[in-house]
Amino acid sequence: MAGAPPQGELAIKVYYEDTDCLGLVYHASYLRFFERGRTELIGAALERPIADWNAAGYLFAVYKLEVTFRRAARLGDICRVLTRFEPPRSEYRLCVDQRLLRGDELVCAAQVQLVCLDASYGVRAFPAELLALQPRATAPR
């Protein structure tokens, strides 16, 4: 797959169910927003839904997640989840950079590491099609 690595953008509206008693987005809701962004990017970039990959024995799971909360999103906000692949660490780890923006304002950012599991939940290499989407690491200067 030639060209620039794909990047995804997903519009998110904050509903009552996403908030706490103060009308602010509950911290776990950001994780759902990011999951939707990753699911949409992988499905669109590979032109194959996640469910099809699961049926073929490729189960994508979060291995590590680092989240930085900069601002609070609020009930009724319209936000965007930006998702992009990071350079690969190995064929067993997929790194993803995600950001939640309200307009141009950074609300929350996440660095996510995914692993691929087989049907018996053992670690396996990611499919070659997915690895090919990651940007190449640049050599240090």
C-alpha positions as CSV (number, residue, x, y, z in Angstrom):
1,M,0.0,0.0,0.0
2,A,1.7,3.2,-1.2
3,G,1.2,6.7,-0.1
4,A,1.0,8.4,3.3
5,P,-0.2,6.3,6.2
6,P,-4.0,6.7,6.7
7,Q,-5.4,8.9,9.4
8,G,-8.9,8.8,10.7
9,E,-11.3,11.5,11.9
10,L,-14.5,10.6,13.6
11,A,-17.1,13.1,14.8
12,I,-18.4,12.6,18.4
13,K,-21.3,14.3,20.0
14,V,-21.3,14.2,23.8
15,Y,-24.5,12.8,25.1
16,Y,-25.9,12.6,28.7
17,E,-24.8,9.0,28.9
18,D,-21.2,10.1,28.4
19,T,-21.2,12.5,31.3
20,D,-20.9,12.5,35.1
21,C,-23.2,14.4,37.5
22,L,-21.5,17.7,36.7
23,G,-22.2,17.4,32.9
24,L,-18.5,16.7,32.2
25,V,-17.4,13.7,30.2
26,Y,-16.7,10.8,32.5
27,H,-13.1,9.7,32.2
28,A,-14.0,6.2,30.9
29,S,-16.1,7.7,28.1
30,Y,-12.9,9.0,26.4
31,L,-11.7,5.4,26.1
32,R,-15.0,4.5,24.2
33,F,-14.5,7.5,21.9
34,F,-10.9,6.4,21.2
35,E,-12.0,2.8,20.6
36,R,-14.5,4.0,18.0
37,G,-11.8,6.0,16.3
38,R,-9.5,3.0,16.1
39,T,-12.2,0.7,14.9
40,E,-13.3,3.1,12.1
41,L,-9.7,3.8,11.0
42,I,-8.7,0.1,10.8
43,G,-12.0,-0.8,9.0
44,A,-11.7,2.1,6.5
45,A,-8.0,1.7,5.8
46,L,-8.2,-2.0,5.2
47,E,-11.7,-1.9,3.6
48,R,-12.6,-4.8,5.9
49,P,-14.6,-4.4,9.1
50,I,-13.1,-5.4,12.5
51,A,-15.7,-8.2,12.8
52,D,-14.3,-9.8,9.6
53,W,-10.8,-9.8,11.1
54,N,-12.1,-11.3,14.3
55,A,-13.9,-14.1,12.3
56,A,-10.6,-14.8,10.5
57,G,-8.8,-15.3,13.9
58,Y,-7.3,-11.8,14.4
59,L,-8.4,-10.3,17.7
60,F,-7.1,-6.8,18.4
61,A,-6.7,-6.0,22.1
62,V,-5.3,-3.0,24.0
63,Y,-2.0,-3.9,25.6
64,K,-1.0,-0.5,27.0
65,L,-2.9,2.8,27.2
66,E,-1.6,6.2,28.3
67,V,-4.1,9.0,28.5
68,T,-3.5,12.7,29.1
69,F,-6.6,14.8,30.1
70,R,-6.1,18.5,29.1
71,R,-9.6,19.9,29.3
72,A,-13.1,18.6,30.0
73,A,-15.6,17.9,27.2
74,R,-19.1,18.8,28.2
75,L,-22.6,17.7,27.5
76,G,-23.6,18.7,24.0
77,D,-20.1,19.3,22.7
78,I,-19.2,18.3,19.2
79,C,-15.7,16.8,19.1
80,R,-13.4,15.0,16.7
81,V,-11.3,11.9,17.4
82,L,-8.2,12.0,15.3
83,T,-6.4,8.6,15.0
84,R,-3.1,7.8,13.3
85,F,-0.7,4.9,13.3
86,E,2.8,5.4,14.8
87,P,6.0,3.7,13.4
88,P,6.0,0.0,14.3
89,R,7.9,-1.5,17.2
90,S,7.4,-5.0,16.0
91,E,5.0,-7.2,14.1
92,Y,3.4,-8.0,17.5
93,R,2.7,-4.4,18.5
94,L,0.6,-1.7,16.8
95,C,1.0,1.8,18.2
96,V,-1.7,4.4,17.7
97,D,-1.7,8.1,18.5
98,Q,-5.2,9.5,19.2
99,R,-6.5,13.0,20.1
100,L,-9.9,14.3,21.0
101,L,-10.4,17.9,19.8
102,R,-13.2,20.4,20.5
103,G,-12.8,22.7,17.5
104,D,-9.0,23.2,17.5
105,E,-8.7,22.8,21.3
106,L,-7.0,19.6,22.5
107,V,-9.3,18.0,25.1
108,C,-7.6,14.6,25.6
109,A,-4.8,12.6,24.0
110,A,-3.9,8.9,24.1
111,Q,-1.0,6.7,23.2
112,V,-2.3,3.2,22.6
113,Q,-0.4,-0.1,22.0
114,L,-2.4,-2.9,20.6
115,V,-1.6,-6.6,20.3
116,C,-3.1,-9.2,18.1
117,L,-4.4,-12.5,19.6
118,D,-5.5,-15.7,18.0
119,A,-8.7,-17.6,18.6
120,S,-7.3,-19.1,21.8
121,Y,-6.0,-15.7,23.0
122,G,-2.4,-16.4,22.3
123,V,-0.3,-13.5,20.9
124,R,0.2,-13.6,17.1
125,A,1.6,-11.2,14.5
126,F,-0.6,-8.6,13.1
127,P,-1.8,-9.2,9.6
128,A,0.7,-8.0,7.0
129,E,-2.0,-5.6,5.5
130,L,-2.3,-3.8,8.7
131,L,1.5,-3.6,9.4
132,A,1.9,-2.1,5.9
133,L,-0.2,0.9,6.9
134,Q,2.2,2.0,9.6
135,P,4.6,4.8,8.8
136,R,8.2,3.9,8.6
137,A,10.5,4.9,11.5
138,T,13.0,7.5,10.7
139,A,16.6,7.1,11.6
140,P,17.9,9.4,14.4
141,R,20.1,12.3,13.3
